[in-house]
């Protein structure tokens, strides 16, 4: 099983206006281009998280979709991207930076989309993660995330799968499935704002931080190998924004250390981290 694993340092701008993509089993859909947005002092570099096999939208569109069967209908990667973009535009959600990644065979797609101007905070923004497979590894799905401006730390807080299986009607139902999924993500993003606010308000001492680091390995946030890295980021944070001794700083010590990991595993790991820290601060979110 090949999945994106390494980190890269280039940046891909958003899609060119007016492009139309065709693929086997795909609908012809115009790419929805986000309206112009005001420049930020720091723009999240989502490409940092997309691994060794970075891809342009044209490369994603050129991936051949395998033929469907009586019980399984694969979704063309580019059709999924375009349908999500159309749904976001209809929901008045503006896109910023966008990043795409494919495995070596093109069977598994991972993408990240910055959602502009909706978070109530000035130090992070919402991110939509999406994935799709042509080898039945996992169904198409999207996940609510956030990225921190000063360091590009990325975390996720809940996946919404379009369907348990890619049935023969999934292409017909894809716009409706996407609309419902994005609606559910809106609630998760607002929960994420509450969560981050609670983390910032919860002070923590070294003893409690060290205990949480050990407990994090028990619940699958990270391996024992990452403990020294997390502790170093907690004790000597590389970013001044995390010098405060609170749960938000500890959270970013974890996400900084998890940058060397696999993007495909990041939603599961950061969801486990949220569960651990939510309990610590007494926050009850689904």
N, C-alpha and C positions, 0 to 999 in steps of 0.2 A: 504493500500500500504506500503510494507516494503522495506526500502532502507538502505544501509550502512550509519551509522550516527556517531558512536563514532570513536575515534582515537586510534591507537595501536602503539606499540613501538618496535616490533620485525622487523627483516629484512629477506627477502627471496631471496636467490641467484637465478641465471638464471637456465633454464631448463637443465636437464642432456642430454648429447649428445647421439644421436641415438634413442631416444624414438619415437615410432610411436603410434598414437592415433586413435582408432576407436570409432564411436558413431552412434546411429541411424541416418539415412539419411546423414551420414558424408562420406567424402572421406578419404582414408588412406593416410596421408601426413606425411613425416618425419619432425620432429621439426628441424628448422634451428637454429643452435647454433652460437651465435656471436663469431667472432674470438677473441683471447686474446687481452686485452687492457691494457695500462699502468695504474698503480695505481694513484689515485688522493689523495691529502691531505685530501679531504673530499668527501665522496661518497653520493649522494642524497639518503635519506631514503624514497623511494616512499611508503613504507608500512604505513608510518604515515598517509597517506591520504586515505587509502582503507577501513577504517571502521571496525566495529565489526566482520563482517563475512569474515575474511581473508580466502583465499583458495589457495591450491597448484594447479599446473597444472593438476595433477592426479585427484583431486577433481572436477575441472572444466570439465575434460573429462568424468567423471562418471555421470554427469548430463544427464538425459534422455531427448532427444529432442522430443517434442510432434509430433504426426503424422500431415502430411500436409493435406491441403484441396484443393479444386479446385481453390481457389483464394488466398491461403496463404501458403507459404513455410518457416517454421522456419529454421534458420541457427544454427547448433550446435555451442556452444560457443567455443569449442576447435578448430573447423575447422576455425572459424574466426581468432582466435589467430594465428594459423599456417599459414594461407594464408597471413596475414599481415606480419609475420616474413619473409616469403619467398620473398615477394615484397620488403621489406626493404633491405634484403640481395642482391637482384638483383639490387637495386639502390645504392649499396655500402654504405648503412647506417648501422653502427654498433650499436648493442644493448649493453647497460650496465645493470643496475638493472631493474627488471621486477616485478610488483606486480599484484595480481589478487584478486577480491572480488566478492562474490555472495550474493544475498539476501537469506533469510531463506529457501525459497522453491527452490532456484536455477533457478528461472525464469529470473532473471535479472543479467547480468554480467557487471562488470566494471573492466577495466585494465589500467595500466600505464606502459609505456616503456620509459626508458632513451635512447636518441639518442646520441651516443658518438662522440665527437671531431668535430662537424660540426658548432657549434656556434663560432662566432668570439670573444666571451668574455671569460675571465677566472673566472668570478664570477657567471655564471649561465650556464645551458645547456638546450637543447631542450628536450621536453617530448612529447610523443604521448599518448593521452588518447583514449580509445576505449570502446564501450558499445554495448550490444546486449540484446534482450529480447525474451522470449518464450511465453509471455502472451499478445503480441501486444501492450505493453505500449509505445514502441518507436522502430523505425527501427534501424538496425545496423548502426553505424557511428564511425568516428574517428575525433579527434580534436587536433589542434596544441597547445602546451603548453610550458612552461618554468618553471624550478625550480632553486631556488637560492641556491648556495652551502652552504653559512654560516648558513642558517636557515631553509632550505627545504621549503621555501614559494613557493606555486604552483599557477600558473595562466594559463588561456587559452585565445585564441584569435580567434576562429572560427571553427565551426564544419562542417565537410563534411559528409553528409549522403550518404550511398551507393545507396539507392533507397527510394522512398516515401513509397512503400509497398514491402513486401516480396512475390513477385510473384513466380509462379511455375518454372520460369527459373533462379531464383537468384543463385542457386547453380552452374549451368552451367556458369553463367556470373560472378561469384564472383571474380576470378582472375583478369579479366579485370576491373571490378568495383574498386577493391582494388588498382590496378596500377594507375588508373586515380585519385583516392582519394589521394593517397600518393603524386602524382605529384602536386596536388593542395595544399597539406599541405606544400610542399617545399616553395612555394611562401609565404604562411602565416608565416612560420618560419623566412624567410628573412625579411618580414615586421616587425616581432616581434623584430628582432635585431635592425632595424631602430628605432622602437618605444622606446625601452629601452635606446638606445643612446640619443634620444631626451629628455626623462625624466631626464636623468642624467645631461644634459646640462641646464635644465630649473630651475633656482633658484626660490624659493618661500618663502614668509614670513608667519608668523603665521596667520595673518588676512586672507590671501588668502587660506591657508590650512584649517582653520576653516570653511570658506565658502564652500569649496569643500567637506568637510565632511558632511555638512548639505545637499548639493545638491546631494550627493551620495545616501542618503536615499530616495530622491525623485525619483531617476531613478532605484531603486531596487538593488543597490549594497549590502546594509546591512539594518538591522532594526535599529530603534532608540536605541534599547538595546545595540548595539555594539558601539555606539558613544563614550562612556567613554573609551573603550578599544582602539579604533583607536587613539583617542587624546592622550592617555597615551603613546602608541607606537611612536607617532610623537614627543611628548615633551621629552620623556625619552626612546629613542630606546634601546632595549636590546642588539643590535648588533652594534659594532663600524662602520660597513660598511654603516649604515644609519644615521650617525650623521650629514652628510652634509644636508643643508637646501635646498633640491631640490625635484622635483616631484617624482623621483625614491624612495627617502626615504618615502615620503607620500604614494606612491603606496604600499610599503612593510609594512607600518603601517596597511593598509587595509588587505593585504594578511595574515599577522601574525594574525590578529584578526579573519579572516575567517576560520582559521584552525579548530575551534570548530564547524564548520558547516557541512553540508551534501555534500559529494563529488559529488553527482548527480546534485546538484544545483550550484556547483562552476563554471562550464563553463559559465552559464548564468550571474552569478554575476560578474565574472571578465571581461567578455565581456562588460557589462554595465560600469564597472570601466574604461576600456580602452577607451570607447566612451567618457566618461566625461573628462578624462585626455588628450586624444588626442586633443579634442577641446580646452582645456586650453593651450596646448603648440603649437597649430596651426599646428597639424600634420594631413595630409589627407591620411588615409589608409582605404581600404575597409574592 
